[in-house]
Amino acid sequence: MKDTFLSEVGQRVYALRKEQRLSQEQLAERAEISKQTVSVIEGGKRDILASSIVSIAEALDQKLLSLTDDQYKFMKLIIDGFLDLCTK
């Protein structure tokens, strides 16, 4: 279930990046994250930091919730990331 969600987000990020004719490197630069992070997100294989998703959405000039149809899981990802930051 989680892999499907991450894959969906990754596919959406990939499609938006291609639509805007950006390389992974250009998107990474705009989002102030590493190219490797963009690659991991687009691959949808591993957990991702909520802050990275927020940065990518901003860099692609998209609303955060536009990156997936499963808004419940997306908000859970964001909230879990926030809680992790609060407990450090």
Secondary structure, DSSP 8 states (H G I E B T S, - for coil): -HHHHHHHHHHHHHHHHHHTT--HHHHHHHHTS-HHHHHHHHHT-S---HHHHHHHHHHTT--GGGG-S-HHHHHHHHHHHHHHHHT-
